[in-house]
Amino acid sequence: MKRVDGRSWSGVALTLLLGACSLAPPLKTPIVPTADAYKEIGPWTQAQPADRLPRDSWWALYGNAELDDLEKGLIAGNPTLAAALANYAQARALSDQARAGLFPTLGLSASTERNRESINAPLRGPSTPTYYNANTVGGSVSYELDLWGQIRNEVAAGEANAAASAADLENARLSLIAQLVQDYIQLRSLDRDSAILDETVSAYARALKLTEQRHDAGIAPGLDVAQAQTQLDAARSQTAQTLAQRALMEHAIAALLGQSASTFSIKPQIVAISLPQIPTGVPTTLLERRPDIAGAQRRMIAANANIGVARAAYFPSLTLGGQGGFQSTGISNWLSAPSSFWAVGPSALLSVFDGGLRRAQVAQARAEFDASAAYYRGTVVSAFQQVEDSLATLNHYHDASVDEKAAVDAAQRTLDFSMALYKQGATDYLTVVTSQTALLQTQLEALTLDTLQLTASVDLIRALGGGWEDSAGAQNPRPLNARQRG
């Protein structure tokens, strides 16, 4: 066995030490002030936040089987989600490409040629044949030593970008599902509006008939008939406008599902949709739950690793390589020992002058990190705003809805009194018209407030990063598996 002296061991140790080197700076995540609790709270919040919601199917909280089927159709057919999945697959492939740099490259080659050398070739000897064969078979191996961590930082950046793409996929999934839930809520709200308007049209038609009878009997003036007709026509116009809005909402749902709006339809019906009780948790958990925050953080990690890649260009690259094989002008002695050839040895490359290229590349990498850090901070701040916005909307719309429902009852009583007085001749029809208008307006506004609460609840769930685990003992919700689309 060959004895290894101290100098050899020192060289090996130096190589290992250099191989562990990385020029990427320590990651500095921007500090974003986080409150201990959300500012906006309301009576609708759940008293026991330990009762967690299923994260992968949070829309089931709205208690609608048709909505469940629509969500499955969205996950299977939405083109935006399919594109996000393809982008994630692309990011994974790029990460694998970067990882390949950690391993040596092996190559094999073989060729057989018939050659003619020029008679006037420089340095051609008198005994040099004009025609000859060249048969070659061989292989090569090369391996770049990652002395300065360039390849490892490229791998780290690739993995971080792939993780960011996975977060993008989950964020797209969350946003599209939330959009579908809100569109469905809006569609069913328009169905309820249509039902109220249909009842209103029927009531106004009866009122018109009453005024016509009173006019024919000489009791009521023609103005009463004209006012009743105006009310009826206006209500019919509102009905048609509501149907137009419903058609647009139905088309939007078809597009989300990746289906043709010409063949897609949802039957109009009155559907009860429950307002869920949502455990908001505390603001600190929001940073772990939101996929867009996770994506911004991963891109910041990738940008930090790219600084190390750019800085490594200041140092020489060292590649170990070798090649060998057999070469002959004939077939009979092609693979014999005299026909063998080989070459082995290291090669080093260092750029001495580049006109400031490397300095500019490092400056670019640092600027990209600063931009990604600022984007991360902006994403976090925006996330807190979205949660507070949704909480405030739910809180105040809840109070407004209670008052509006009381206004509906009062408007109905007012209309009943007005109609009774009109039939007795104790008031004019303008009082009836005013009462009718007030009742219809308060009814539609009450429905609008119910819809706004439902859509705000969807916004809150989306702002919180989705649903929650079933496990009551889990303190930190697990992230969605971005590889799963269902």
VMD Tcl script that draws the C-alpha trace (Angstrom):
set ca {
  {0.00 0.00 0.00}
  {1.27 3.42 -0.92}
  {2.09 5.60 2.04}
  {0.42 9.01 2.17}
  {2.62 11.73 3.63}
  {1.51 14.77 5.62}
  {1.52 17.08 2.64}
  {-0.92 14.81 0.78}
  {-3.24 14.75 3.74}
  {-3.04 18.54 3.93}
  {-4.01 18.81 0.29}
  {-7.01 16.51 0.79}
  {-8.14 18.46 3.84}
  {-7.79 21.76 1.99}
  {-9.87 20.43 -0.88}
  {-12.61 19.23 1.49}
  {-12.57 22.57 3.30}
  {-12.91 24.50 0.07}
  {-15.65 22.14 -1.07}
  {-17.68 23.11 1.98}
  {-17.41 26.82 1.11}
  {-20.48 28.86 0.17}
  {-20.46 32.49 -0.84}
  {-24.17 33.08 -0.29}
  {-24.72 35.59 2.52}
  {-26.75 34.63 5.60}
  {-30.46 34.95 4.88}
  {-32.04 38.02 6.50}
  {-35.83 37.83 6.49}
  {-37.54 41.23 6.74}
  {-39.17 41.83 10.11}
  {-42.88 42.58 9.87}
  {-44.62 43.76 13.06}
  {-47.26 41.23 14.11}
  {-50.04 41.95 16.59}
  {-51.08 39.50 19.30}
  {-54.69 39.48 18.06}
  {-56.77 40.81 15.20}
  {-58.33 44.21 15.76}
  {-61.69 43.47 14.14}
  {-63.90 40.97 15.97}
  {-67.62 40.43 16.04}
  {-70.47 38.36 17.45}
  {-70.35 35.97 14.50}
  {-66.93 34.55 15.46}
  {-66.71 31.02 16.79}
  {-66.35 30.67 20.56}
  {-64.18 27.54 20.34}
  {-61.50 27.92 17.67}
  {-60.17 24.44 18.49}
  {-63.00 23.01 16.37}
  {-61.06 23.12 13.15}
  {-62.35 23.04 9.61}
  {-61.25 20.56 6.94}
  {-58.60 22.40 4.93}
  {-58.96 20.49 1.69}
  {-62.74 20.96 1.44}
  {-63.54 24.11 3.39}
  {-66.35 25.01 0.99}
  {-68.38 22.16 2.51}
  {-69.02 24.53 5.43}
  {-71.62 26.28 3.29}
  {-73.75 23.14 3.33}
  {-74.51 22.84 -0.40}
  {-74.08 19.57 -2.30}
  {-74.25 21.30 -5.68}
  {-71.36 23.54 -4.69}
  {-69.32 20.43 -3.82}
  {-69.87 19.06 -7.34}
  {-68.93 22.39 -8.91}
  {-65.69 22.53 -6.93}
  {-64.74 19.06 -8.14}
  {-65.41 20.17 -11.70}
  {-63.20 23.23 -11.21}
  {-60.27 21.22 -9.90}
  {-60.56 18.81 -12.82}
  {-61.16 21.26 -15.65}
  {-59.97 24.78 -14.85}
  {-57.33 25.86 -17.42}
  {-55.64 28.34 -15.08}
  {-55.11 25.61 -12.50}
  {-53.77 23.29 -15.20}
  {-51.29 26.00 -16.25}
  {-50.18 26.48 -12.63}
  {-49.61 22.74 -12.33}
  {-47.54 22.78 -15.53}
  {-45.50 25.71 -14.19}
  {-44.82 23.73 -11.04}
  {-43.67 20.73 -13.09}
  {-41.39 23.05 -15.06}
  {-39.89 24.46 -11.86}
  {-39.24 20.93 -10.56}
  {-37.50 20.05 -13.84}
  {-35.29 23.15 -13.60}
  {-34.40 22.17 -10.04}
  {-33.41 18.69 -11.22}
  {-31.28 20.26 -13.97}
  {-29.37 22.29 -11.38}
  {-28.92 19.21 -9.18}
  {-27.33 17.35 -12.07}
  {-24.30 19.65 -11.73}
  {-23.37 17.87 -8.47}
  {-22.50 14.70 -10.37}
  {-19.78 13.85 -12.93}
  {-20.54 13.78 -16.62}
  {-19.81 10.58 -18.52}
  {-19.72 10.23 -22.28}
  {-19.12 7.52 -24.89}
  {-18.22 8.00 -28.52}
  {-17.48 5.81 -31.54}
  {-16.72 6.61 -35.16}
  {-15.35 4.96 -38.28}
  {-14.23 7.11 -41.18}
  {-12.60 6.91 -44.58}
  {-10.32 9.92 -45.08}
  {-8.37 11.51 -47.94}
  {-5.58 13.87 -47.00}
  {-4.71 16.79 -49.24}
  {-1.57 16.36 -51.35}
  {-0.72 19.97 -50.52}
  {-1.32 19.66 -46.79}
  {1.31 21.47 -44.69}
  {4.08 19.25 -43.30}
  {2.89 16.33 -45.41}
  {5.64 13.69 -45.62}
  {6.48 11.59 -48.66}
  {5.39 8.41 -46.91}
  {2.13 9.82 -45.61}
  {-0.78 7.91 -47.17}
  {-3.33 9.88 -49.13}
  {-6.16 7.56 -48.21}
  {-6.56 6.02 -44.77}
  {-9.17 4.77 -42.30}
  {-9.78 6.26 -38.86}
  {-11.63 4.05 -36.37}
  {-12.14 5.42 -32.88}
  {-14.03 4.25 -29.78}
  {-13.63 5.86 -26.40}
  {-15.14 7.53 -23.41}
  {-14.74 10.66 -21.31}
  {-15.46 11.78 -17.79}
  {-15.47 15.27 -16.30}
  {-16.34 16.61 -12.89}
  {-16.34 20.24 -11.76}
  {-15.24 20.66 -8.17}
  {-17.71 22.88 -6.37}
  {-15.00 24.76 -4.48}
  {-16.96 27.94 -3.94}
  {-20.47 26.53 -3.55}
  {-21.67 27.78 -6.94}
  {-23.39 24.54 -7.90}
  {-24.81 24.01 -4.42}
  {-26.24 27.51 -4.45}
  {-27.71 26.89 -7.89}
  {-29.35 23.75 -6.49}
  {-30.61 25.66 -3.45}
  {-32.05 28.38 -5.69}
  {-33.70 25.77 -7.92}
  {-35.28 23.99 -4.98}
  {-36.51 27.27 -3.50}
  {-38.00 28.31 -6.84}
  {-39.70 24.92 -7.14}
  {-41.14 25.34 -3.64}
  {-42.31 28.84 -4.61}
  {-43.99 27.40 -7.70}
  {-45.71 24.81 -5.51}
  {-46.99 27.66 -3.35}
  {-48.17 29.45 -6.50}
  {-50.09 26.32 -7.47}
  {-51.76 26.15 -4.08}
  {-52.50 29.86 -4.10}
  {-54.09 29.56 -7.55}
  {-56.16 26.63 -6.32}
  {-57.29 28.55 -3.24}
  {-58.14 31.70 -5.21}
  {-60.06 29.86 -7.94}
  {-62.06 27.81 -5.45}
  {-62.90 30.96 -3.48}
  {-63.93 32.70 -6.69}
  {-66.23 29.83 -7.59}
  {-67.82 29.84 -4.12}
  {-68.45 33.58 -4.35}
  {-69.85 33.32 -7.88}
  {-72.20 30.55 -6.76}
  {-73.30 32.60 -3.75}
  {-73.93 35.54 -6.04}
  {-75.89 33.40 -8.49}
  {-78.15 32.04 -5.77}
  {-78.57 35.55 -4.38}
  {-79.81 36.66 -7.80}
  {-82.25 33.74 -7.75}
  {-83.63 35.05 -4.47}
  {-83.80 38.56 -5.91}
  {-85.72 37.19 -8.88}
  {-88.16 35.39 -6.58}
  {-88.83 38.61 -4.63}
  {-89.21 40.57 -7.83}
  {-91.63 37.97 -9.23}
  {-93.74 38.26 -6.09}
  {-93.51 42.05 -6.33}
  {-94.64 42.02 -9.97}
  {-97.65 39.90 -8.98}
  {-98.48 42.26 -6.10}
  {-98.10 45.31 -8.34}
  {-100.32 43.72 -10.98}
  {-103.03 43.21 -8.37}
  {-102.60 46.80 -7.23}
  {-102.93 48.00 -10.84}
  {-106.10 46.00 -11.24}
  {-107.45 47.57 -8.03}
  {-106.74 51.12 -9.22}
  {-108.32 50.37 -12.59}
  {-111.47 49.09 -10.86}
  {-111.59 52.15 -8.61}
  {-111.00 54.40 -11.62}
  {-113.75 52.71 -13.62}
  {-116.09 53.18 -10.62}
  {-115.19 56.87 -10.52}
  {-113.58 56.58 -7.10}
  {-109.90 57.02 -8.08}
  {-108.33 59.42 -10.56}
  {-106.39 58.34 -13.63}
  {-103.20 59.40 -11.83}
  {-103.55 56.37 -9.54}
  {-103.70 54.06 -12.55}
  {-100.64 55.71 -14.09}
  {-98.66 55.42 -10.85}
  {-99.60 51.75 -10.44}
  {-98.62 51.06 -14.04}
  {-95.28 52.79 -13.53}
  {-94.55 50.69 -10.46}
  {-95.40 47.49 -12.32}
  {-93.26 48.32 -15.36}
  {-90.32 49.32 -13.19}
  {-90.52 46.03 -11.28}
  {-90.65 44.08 -14.53}
  {-87.57 45.99 -15.73}
  {-85.71 45.09 -12.53}
  {-86.66 41.45 -13.05}
  {-85.18 41.46 -16.55}
  {-82.00 43.17 -15.32}
  {-81.61 40.58 -12.58}
  {-81.97 37.76 -15.10}
  {-79.25 39.38 -17.22}
  {-76.91 39.52 -14.22}
  {-77.67 35.89 -13.42}
  {-76.81 34.85 -16.98}
  {-73.44 36.58 -16.73}
  {-72.74 34.89 -13.40}
  {-73.66 31.49 -14.84}
  {-71.27 32.11 -17.74}
  {-68.50 33.04 -15.28}
  {-68.99 29.75 -13.44}
  {-68.83 27.85 -16.73}
  {-65.50 29.51 -17.54}
  {-64.10 28.61 -14.11}
  {-65.02 24.97 -14.75}
  {-63.41 25.07 -18.19}
  {-66.73 24.46 -19.91}
  {-68.51 26.20 -22.76}
  {-71.00 28.82 -21.60}
  {-73.24 27.77 -24.51}
  {-73.88 24.32 -23.06}
  {-73.54 24.96 -19.31}
  {-76.51 25.84 -17.11}
  {-77.54 25.86 -13.45}
  {-81.24 25.53 -12.71}
  {-82.69 28.56 -10.91}
  {-83.88 27.72 -7.41}
  {-83.96 29.08 -3.89}
  {-81.04 27.57 -2.00}
  {-80.20 28.03 1.66}
  {-76.49 28.72 2.16}
  {-75.17 28.68 5.70}
  {-72.88 31.40 7.03}
  {-69.99 29.44 8.58}
  {-68.37 30.20 11.92}
  {-64.68 30.70 11.22}
  {-61.88 30.29 13.77}
  {-59.45 33.05 12.88}
  {-56.59 32.00 15.14}
  {-53.87 34.57 15.84}
  {-51.92 36.76 13.40}
  {-48.64 34.90 13.90}
  {-50.06 31.73 12.34}
  {-50.98 33.64 9.19}
  {-47.34 33.62 8.05}
  {-47.37 29.81 8.10}
  {-50.75 29.37 6.44}
  {-50.82 31.65 3.41}
  {-49.40 30.04 0.25}
  {-48.60 33.42 -1.29}
  {-46.48 34.33 1.75}
  {-44.72 30.97 1.50}
  {-44.05 31.57 -2.19}
  {-42.63 35.05 -1.54}
  {-40.38 33.66 1.18}
  {-39.08 30.85 -1.08}
  {-38.28 33.34 -3.84}
  {-36.35 35.41 -1.31}
  {-34.35 32.29 -0.40}
  {-33.66 31.64 -4.08}
  {-32.51 35.23 -4.63}
  {-30.16 34.96 -1.65}
  {-28.62 31.77 -3.07}
  {-28.17 33.49 -6.44}
  {-25.92 36.05 -4.73}
  {-23.60 33.17 -3.85}
  {-23.70 31.97 -7.46}
  {-22.75 35.43 -8.74}
  {-19.94 35.87 -6.19}
  {-18.43 32.49 -7.07}
  {-17.59 33.85 -10.52}
  {-14.70 35.81 -8.93}
  {-12.87 32.56 -8.17}
  {-11.38 29.95 -10.52}
  {-13.33 26.89 -11.56}
  {-11.50 23.56 -11.38}
  {-12.57 20.58 -13.47}
  {-11.21 17.05 -13.26}
  {-11.36 15.25 -16.59}
  {-10.16 12.22 -18.43}
  {-10.67 10.43 -21.71}
  {-9.46 7.22 -23.28}
  {-10.20 4.55 -25.81}
  {-8.87 2.89 -28.93}
  {-7.95 4.36 -32.28}
  {-6.67 2.61 -35.37}
  {-6.64 2.74 -39.14}
  {-7.67 -0.90 -39.36}
  {-10.28 -3.17 -37.93}
  {-8.01 -6.09 -36.99}
  {-5.91 -4.17 -34.46}
  {-8.53 -1.61 -33.47}
  {-9.11 -2.83 -29.91}
  {-5.53 -3.90 -29.20}
  {-3.21 -2.37 -26.62}
  {-1.06 -0.47 -29.10}
  {-4.20 1.30 -30.36}
  {-5.17 2.61 -26.97}
  {-4.99 6.25 -25.99}
  {-5.80 8.19 -22.84}
  {-5.49 11.58 -21.21}
  {-6.23 12.63 -17.65}
  {-5.70 15.79 -15.64}
  {-7.30 18.83 -14.07}
  {-8.09 22.10 -15.77}
  {-8.62 25.50 -14.20}
  {-10.28 28.60 -15.57}
  {-10.20 32.09 -14.11}
  {-11.47 35.24 -15.76}
  {-8.88 37.96 -15.22}
  {-10.66 40.94 -16.78}
  {-14.31 41.21 -17.76}
  {-14.96 44.94 -17.84}
  {-16.96 44.88 -14.59}
  {-19.29 42.07 -15.70}
  {-19.00 40.03 -12.49}
  {-19.37 43.10 -10.30}
  {-22.54 44.03 -12.17}
  {-23.87 40.48 -11.86}
  {-23.34 40.50 -8.10}
  {-25.04 43.91 -7.89}
  {-27.95 42.54 -9.92}
  {-28.27 39.51 -7.64}
  {-28.28 41.72 -4.55}
  {-30.90 44.01 -6.09}
  {-33.06 40.99 -6.93}
  {-32.83 39.86 -3.31}
  {-33.77 43.33 -2.06}
  {-36.76 43.33 -4.41}
  {-37.87 39.85 -3.28}
  {-37.49 40.86 0.38}
  {-39.59 43.98 -0.20}
  {-42.19 41.89 -2.04}
  {-42.27 39.42 0.85}
  {-42.85 42.22 3.34}
  {-45.55 43.72 1.13}
  {-47.27 40.35 0.81}
  {-47.34 39.91 4.58}
  {-48.67 43.42 5.17}
  {-51.33 42.89 2.50}
  {-52.31 39.57 4.08}
  {-52.98 41.22 7.44}
  {-54.99 43.93 5.71}
  {-57.13 41.36 3.88}
  {-57.91 39.52 7.11}
  {-58.83 42.72 8.92}
  {-60.93 43.88 5.94}
  {-62.90 40.64 5.93}
  {-63.34 40.68 9.70}
  {-64.58 44.28 9.60}
  {-66.95 43.51 6.74}
  {-68.44 40.53 8.53}
  {-68.71 42.41 11.80}
  {-70.44 45.52 10.52}
  {-72.56 43.82 7.86}
  {-73.87 41.51 10.58}
  {-75.16 44.50 12.53}
  {-76.51 46.12 9.37}
  {-78.33 42.92 8.43}
  {-80.13 42.78 11.78}
  {-81.33 46.35 11.37}
  {-82.27 45.82 7.72}
  {-84.44 42.80 8.52}
  {-86.23 44.93 11.11}
  {-86.70 47.56 8.40}
  {-88.27 44.96 6.10}
  {-90.85 44.08 8.76}
  {-91.59 47.76 9.34}
  {-91.90 48.43 5.58}
  {-94.33 45.52 5.22}
  {-96.52 46.88 8.01}
  {-96.40 50.34 6.43}
  {-97.54 48.95 3.08}
  {-100.37 47.00 4.70}
  {-101.60 50.13 6.49}
  {-101.26 52.25 3.33}
  {-103.22 49.80 1.19}
  {-105.96 49.50 3.81}
  {-106.27 53.27 4.03}
  {-106.29 53.59 0.25}
  {-109.10 51.08 -0.09}
  {-111.06 53.13 2.45}
  {-110.35 56.31 0.52}
  {-108.45 57.78 3.46}
  {-105.20 58.39 1.55}
  {-104.00 58.83 -2.01}
  {-102.20 56.22 -4.07}
  {-98.87 58.05 -3.82}
  {-98.66 56.85 -0.22}
  {-99.12 53.27 -1.45}
  {-96.45 53.75 -4.12}
  {-93.99 55.10 -1.56}
  {-94.68 52.17 0.74}
  {-94.27 49.67 -2.09}
  {-90.95 51.20 -3.12}
  {-89.67 51.19 0.45}
  {-90.62 47.53 0.96}
  {-88.98 46.33 -2.26}
  {-85.84 48.33 -1.55}
  {-85.47 47.03 2.00}
  {-86.12 43.44 0.87}
  {-83.43 43.64 -1.80}
  {-81.00 45.37 0.55}
  {-81.55 42.67 3.19}
  {-80.69 40.02 0.61}
  {-77.66 42.04 -0.48}
  {-76.39 42.19 3.10}
  {-76.81 38.42 3.46}
  {-74.82 37.96 0.25}
  {-72.13 40.39 1.37}
  {-71.71 38.46 4.61}
  {-71.35 35.19 2.73}
  {-68.84 36.58 0.24}
  {-66.93 38.24 3.08}
  {-66.71 34.87 4.84}
  {-65.15 33.42 1.69}
  {-62.72 36.35 1.59}
  {-61.82 35.66 5.21}
  {-61.15 31.98 4.61}
  {-59.04 32.85 1.57}
  {-57.19 35.55 3.55}
  {-56.47 33.02 6.31}
  {-54.98 30.59 3.79}
  {-57.83 28.11 3.40}
  {-59.51 25.73 5.82}
  {-58.16 24.01 8.90}
  {-57.25 20.54 10.04}
  {-59.84 18.21 11.50}
  {-57.59 17.51 14.48}
  {-58.66 19.66 17.42}
  {-55.27 19.27 19.07}
  {-53.25 20.65 16.17}
  {-52.01 24.13 16.94}
  {-50.41 24.87 13.57}
  {-52.38 23.94 10.44}
  {-50.42 21.83 7.97}
  {-49.77 23.24 4.49}
  {-51.59 21.78 1.53}
  {-49.75 19.27 -0.57}
  {-49.16 21.25 -3.74}
  {-48.82 18.05 -5.75}
  {-52.46 17.24 -5.15}
  {-55.12 18.96 -7.20}
  {-58.06 17.38 -5.46}
}
mol new
graphics top color blue
foreach p $ca { graphics top sphere $p radius 0.5 }
foreach p [lrange $ca 0 end-1] q [lrange $ca 1 end] { graphics top cylinder $p $q radius 0.2 }
display resetview
